Amino acid sequence: MFDEFRMKIAKNTIVSLRYKLTDAQNNVIEEPDSPMVYLHGGYDGTFPKIENLLDGQDIGYETTIQLEPSEAFGEYDPELLKIEPRIRFPEPLEVGMQFEGVPESEEEGAQAANLASELEDDDEEPLIYTVTDVADNQVVLDGNHPLAGMALRFWVQVEDIREATSDEIENGHAEGTQSFTFGMPNDDLEDSDDEEDDLDALLDGSSTPKPRTLH
């Protein structure tokens, strides 16, 4: 009888979820001390396969689920690997730093500017590049997500469930949180206008990349 009155995970509930992320060989990638809190119900707070598995479950439920690359961060795209002159980047420059956009060559400038305009019209987020190697005169950048091409395993345990507030539903995420980022930048919304301007400048070759803060 008591179970009938326990809140279950459903659309527009806020879920506190403890998780451990490993690769397909069970090597730990991430195991945070604090739970991940997200708005359930198709708001991109987590991966659809995880949401589908958790739908209708209650506090204490735990399971392990494997996501193939297509269900997580996509297949690895070698075309997103770039080599750029080091002089166009700020110092200090280290492997692991991430940048929003990269400068294009003069030949690519016009096409890149058109692409930036199309992305703005489509309201898509700009690409984030990670520095993977730094040489004397060149920088290797990878526009793929660090976990692209990987099959991932999640151990998850439901810690808490509550009703979402009207503001949380309107905003599309739990108060004070965003979504899964896994080492990717997640800047405050108030910076979004400046970031669009930075991207346009980078794509037309008129500026050097601006480093992004990791969270």
Beta strands, then each sheet from edge to edge (+ up, - down):
strand 1: 13-23
strand 2: 28-30
strand 3: 36-39
strand 4: 62-67
strand 5: 81-85
strand 6: 98-100
strand 7: 128-134
strand 8: 138-142
strand 9: 152-163
strand 10: 211-212
sheet 1: 2+ 1- 3+
sheet 2: 2+ 1- 9+ 4-
sheet 3: 5+ 8- 7+ 6- 10+
end
